[in-house]
Amino acid sequence: MYTCAVGRVSWDRYFMNLAVQAATRSTCPRKAVGAVIVRDRAVLATGYNGSIRGLPHCTDVGCLMVNGHCVRTVHAEANAILQAAKHGVRLDGAEIYVTASPCWDCFKHIANAGINRVLYGEFYRDERIIEFARDAGIELVDLSSQEEQ
């Protein structure tokens, strides 16, 4: 269940709230996305979509569009995985909370990082992840249809 009977938010809502907060740091005006990687109810890493470290952001110089996609930004999921790698944090058996379901490339990063559960707030574009998640034994959880608190 998404909410707790005693009025406290569930763990899923708590971590998704953190992902929503991370998304407020996004620097791409097209879509703000946040991600939080968790294991054993502890936050391992966070990320949001923004430009390459030290380079101008979309909000500063505009989006860099290729085939209808902004390629200036690094996606939230990738940034969270990279943050964990930079700090030597192992992700095997972790779960990731993302405000929007992963694109195909981010899904591949998630799978290869050893993350085995993806919880998302809205489905976004790529249906391939459903089949490949099933085949890879990665649980996909759509939190948008569950009760919010």
C-alpha positions in Angstrom: 0.0 0.0 0.0 1.2 3.5 -0.8 0.2 5.2 2.4 0.5 4.1 6.1 -2.5 3.7 8.3 -1.1 6.0 11.0 -0.9 9.0 8.7 2.8 8.7 8.0 3.7 8.5 4.3 4.8 5.0 3.1 8.5 4.4 2.3 7.6 4.5 -1.4 6.0 7.9 -1.0 8.9 9.2 1.1 11.5 8.2 -1.4 9.4 9.4 -4.4 9.0 12.8 -2.5 12.8 12.9 -2.4 13.0 12.3 -6.2 10.4 15.0 -6.7 12.6 17.3 -4.7 15.7 16.4 -6.6 13.8 17.2 -9.8 13.6 20.8 -8.6 17.3 21.1 -9.3 16.8 20.2 -13.0 18.2 22.7 -15.5 16.3 21.5 -18.6 13.1 23.4 -19.2 11.6 20.6 -21.3 11.2 18.1 -18.5 12.4 18.1 -14.9 13.2 14.6 -13.7 14.6 13.5 -10.3 16.0 10.1 -9.2 16.9 8.6 -5.8 18.7 5.3 -5.4 17.9 3.4 -2.2 18.9 0.1 -0.5 17.6 -1.1 2.8 15.6 2.2 3.2 18.8 4.3 3.0 19.5 6.8 0.2 22.7 5.9 -1.7 22.6 8.6 -4.4 20.4 11.2 -6.0 20.3 12.8 -9.5 18.5 15.2 -11.7 18.7 16.1 -15.3 21.3 18.7 -16.0 24.2 19.5 -18.2 27.7 18.0 -18.0 29.5 19.2 -14.9 31.0 22.6 -15.4 29.3 23.3 -18.7 26.4 25.7 -19.5 22.9 24.5 -18.7 19.8 24.6 -20.9 18.4 27.3 -18.7 21.5 29.4 -19.6 22.1 28.7 -23.3 19.0 26.8 -24.5 18.4 23.1 -25.3 20.6 21.3 -27.8 18.0 19.4 -29.8 18.8 16.3 -31.9 15.9 14.3 -33.4 13.4 15.9 -31.0 15.5 15.3 -27.9 17.7 17.6 -25.8 21.2 16.1 -25.8 22.8 18.8 -23.6 21.5 17.1 -20.4 22.6 14.0 -18.6 19.5 12.2 -17.4 18.6 12.0 -13.7 19.0 8.2 -13.5 22.4 8.4 -15.1 23.5 11.2 -12.9 22.4 9.2 -9.8 24.4 6.2 -11.0 27.4 8.3 -11.8 27.2 10.0 -8.4 27.3 6.6 -6.7 30.3 5.5 -8.9 32.2 8.7 -8.1 31.8 8.0 -4.4 32.4 4.3 -4.6 28.9 3.2 -3.7 27.8 -0.3 -4.8 24.4 -0.5 -6.3 23.8 -4.2 -6.5 20.3 -5.0 -5.2 19.3 -1.4 -4.9 16.1 0.2 -6.1 15.6 3.5 -7.9 12.8 6.0 -7.5 12.3 8.2 -10.6 9.7 10.9 -11.3 9.3 9.6 -14.9 10.0 6.1 -16.2 13.5 5.7 -17.6 14.3 6.1 -21.3 15.9 3.1 -23.1 19.5 4.2 -22.4 18.9 4.9 -18.8 17.1 1.6 -18.4 20.2 -0.1 -19.7 22.4 1.8 -17.2 20.0 0.8 -14.4 20.1 -2.9 -15.3 23.9 -3.0 -15.7 24.4 -1.2 -12.4 22.6 -4.1 -10.6 19.5 -2.1 -9.6 16.6 -4.6 -9.4 13.6 -2.4 -8.8 12.4 0.7 -10.6 9.6 2.8 -9.2 8.4 5.7 -11.2 5.8 8.5 -10.9 4.7 8.7 -14.5 5.2 6.5 -17.6 7.4 8.4 -20.1 7.6 7.2 -23.7 9.6 4.0 -24.0 7.6 0.8 -23.8 10.6 -1.4 -24.5 11.6 -1.2 -20.9 8.6 -3.3 -19.9 9.6 -6.4 -21.9 13.3 -6.0 -21.1 12.7 -5.5 -17.4 10.6 -8.6 -17.3 13.3 -10.6 -19.1 16.1 -9.2 -16.8 14.1 -9.8 -13.6 13.8 -6.1 -12.8 10.6 -5.1 -11.1 8.9 -2.0 -12.6 6.4 -0.3 -10.3 4.1 2.5 -11.5 3.4 4.6 -8.5 1.1 7.0 -10.5 -1.9 4.7 -10.1 -1.5 4.2 -6.3 -3.0 6.4 -3.7 -0.9 9.4 -2.8 -0.4 11.1 0.5 
